[in-house]
Amino acid sequence: MDFIPSQFKIGILGAGQLGKMLAQEASKLDLNIHFLDKDKSFPAAKVCPNFTEGDFTNYADVLNFGRRMNVVSIEIEHVNTKALHQLQSEGIQVFPQAHLLDLIKDKGLQKLFYQEHQFPTAPFQLFQNKSALLEALSDSKINFPFVVKSRTGGYDGRGVVIIHSTADLELILNEPCLVEEMAPIDKELSVIAVRNQDGSCMIYPTVSMDFHPTANLVEFLICPATIPTEIEDNAKELAKRLVDKLGIVGLLAIEMFYLTDGTIWINEIAPRPHNSGHHTLDNGATSQFENHLRALCGLPLGETNYKEIAVMINILGEEPYIGQAIYHNLDQVLAIEGVHVHLYGKTETRPYRKMGHVTITGNDLESCLEKANFVKQYFKVIA
């Protein structure tokens, strides 16, 4: 195919750290990438001159921005999909497709999709508001402990609460939600798949994740996951079946529960670059960001197998600091072999805000974990 990368306009709704890393990877292929977000303080604006100030939840802003592009994509799900449907009707390519965003950004619709198509997931119930949930609890249709998830608007752990007893009921918001049984989890896993416009698909190796106990953010990631080979194969097969059923174009991150009985449940999905794939920038695979861009352009997908073991840590703002970000012990971290620091360029820190990530690569997991623990203990963001 003949292709002029600098003339192919890629529009991204949202300009946070995912956008910044997309822009950095786009520059390697000379792709013409543009961003829409509220102002130029967002991370992507620091590395990309093509920035439109606007609101990605506003119909007119998204429509006007998208009409100037060859293809439109996202770095956050909570965008104006009505405008994306209109862009599609006008012949603008939108990936992930607008109807899939409508499905995925509603966790209730996600669960119903899994149920309809027989994908394994935690048993669940849907409720329109808090009073309906409390009525079901009083009628013993729900038993402690259980998980409550907001149907829309939640990400990075927001909108998810674990209810252990009546003392926790005040945490439940009065909004449409779903309730899941507590899963007997051995490990939390993630598989990232990328599917091209021609239906070809590549699957990244499964990773295991540890979550911050307060912020509910991925804090510690290991690639490859330390799971039996048959579980790795099952997770990849499940991911492949899901992307094909959805017919999605671009990346899909599938978070899974590996249960104590050896089975796997799908937890939830994200149709974009994902925190559980950041290590691909440094472990020898084609990065998740480059493969997403390749799919948007209809270019062949790159190799997804790792060449080095990777351990990733999210760098979060420390409590109780709020203010200009100061990186404590950055020099000590940069001095360690195999340590790759990615700072997102957010000037202000606050508790649990994602400020960057660090990936440790090498040929020995024990050594990588030792270095990761040092980074976790000493590398801090204060104010």
TAKAJO-V212149 format. One record per backbone hydrogen bond with DSSP energy under -1.0 kcal/mol. CO is the residue of the C=O (numbers start at 1). NH is the residue of the N-H. If there is no record, write none. Layout:
co->CO nh->NH
co->CO nh->NH
This chain:
co->4 nh->7
co->5 nh->8
co->5 nh->32
co->9 nh->70
co->9 nh->71
co->10 nh->34
co->11 nh->73
co->12 nh->36
co->13 nh->75
co->15 nh->44
co->16 nh->20
co->17 nh->21
co->18 nh->22
co->19 nh->23
co->20 nh->24
co->21 nh->25
co->22 nh->26
co->23 nh->27
co->26 nh->31
co->31 nh->33
co->32 nh->10
co->34 nh->12
co->35 nh->52
co->36 nh->14
co->37 nh->54
co->39 nh->42
co->42 nh->45
co->43 nh->46
co->44 nh->47
co->44 nh->48
co->49 nh->51
co->50 nh->35
co->52 nh->37
co->55 nh->58
co->56 nh->80
co->58 nh->62
co->59 nh->63
co->60 nh->64
co->61 nh->65
co->62 nh->66
co->63 nh->67
co->65 nh->68
co->66 nh->69
co->70 nh->93
co->71 nh->11
co->72 nh->95
co->73 nh->13
co->77 nh->79
co->79 nh->81
co->80 nh->84
co->81 nh->85
co->82 nh->86
co->83 nh->87
co->84 nh->88
co->85 nh->89
co->86 nh->90
co->87 nh->92
co->88 nh->91
co->93 nh->72
co->97 nh->101
co->98 nh->102
co->99 nh->103
co->100 nh->104
co->101 nh->105
co->106 nh->110
co->107 nh->111
co->108 nh->112
co->109 nh->113
co->110 nh->114
co->111 nh->115
co->112 nh->116
co->113 nh->117
co->114 nh->119
co->120 nh->266
co->123 nh->181
co->125 nh->179
co->127 nh->177
co->129 nh->133
co->130 nh->134
co->131 nh->135
co->132 nh->136
co->133 nh->137
co->134 nh->138
co->135 nh->139
co->136 nh->141
co->137 nh->140
co->146 nh->163
co->147 nh->180
co->148 nh->161
co->149 nh->178
co->151 nh->107
co->155 nh->158
co->157 nh->160
co->159 nh->150
co->161 nh->148
co->163 nh->146
co->165 nh->168
co->166 nh->169
co->168 nh->171
co->169 nh->172
co->173 nh->175
co->176 nh->151
co->177 nh->127
co->178 nh->149
co->179 nh->125
co->180 nh->147
co->183 nh->185
co->184 nh->260
co->187 nh->258
co->188 nh->209
co->189 nh->256
co->190 nh->207
co->191 nh->254
co->192 nh->204
co->193 nh->252
co->194 nh->202
co->195 nh->250
co->196 nh->199
co->200 nh->196
co->202 nh->194
co->206 nh->225
co->207 nh->190
co->208 nh->222
co->210 nh->219
co->210 nh->220
co->212 nh->216
co->217 nh->212
co->220 nh->210
co->221 nh->312
co->222 nh->208
co->223 nh->310
co->225 nh->227
co->228 nh->232
co->229 nh->233
co->230 nh->234
co->231 nh->235
co->232 nh->236
co->233 nh->237
co->234 nh->238
co->235 nh->239
co->236 nh->240
co->237 nh->241
co->238 nh->242
co->239 nh->243
co->240 nh->244
co->241 nh->245
co->242 nh->246
co->243 nh->247
co->243 nh->248
co->250 nh->195
co->252 nh->193
co->253 nh->270
co->254 nh->191
co->255 nh->267
co->256 nh->189
co->257 nh->265
co->258 nh->186
co->258 nh->187
co->259 nh->262
co->263 nh->259
co->265 nh->257
co->268 nh->255
co->270 nh->253
co->270 nh->272
co->274 nh->277
co->275 nh->278
co->277 nh->280
co->278 nh->281
co->279 nh->282
co->279 nh->283
co->283 nh->307
co->283 nh->308
co->287 nh->291
co->288 nh->292
co->289 nh->293
co->290 nh->294
co->291 nh->295
co->292 nh->296
co->293 nh->297
co->294 nh->299
co->303 nh->286
co->309 nh->362
co->310 nh->223
co->311 nh->360
co->312 nh->221
co->313 nh->358
co->315 nh->355
co->315 nh->356
co->317 nh->352
co->323 nh->349
co->326 nh->382
co->328 nh->380
co->329 nh->333
co->330 nh->334
co->331 nh->335
co->333 nh->336
co->336 nh->339
co->338 nh->361
co->340 nh->359
co->342 nh->357
co->347 nh->325
co->349 nh->323
co->350 nh->353
co->353 nh->317
co->355 nh->344
co->356 nh->315
co->357 nh->342
co->358 nh->313
co->359 nh->340
co->360 nh->311
co->362 nh->309
co->364 nh->368
co->365 nh->369
co->366 nh->370
co->367 nh->371
co->368 nh->372
co->369 nh->373
co->370 nh->374
co->371 nh->375
co->372 nh->376
co->373 nh->377
co->374 nh->378
co->375 nh->379
co->380 nh->328
co->381 nh->318
co->382 nh->326
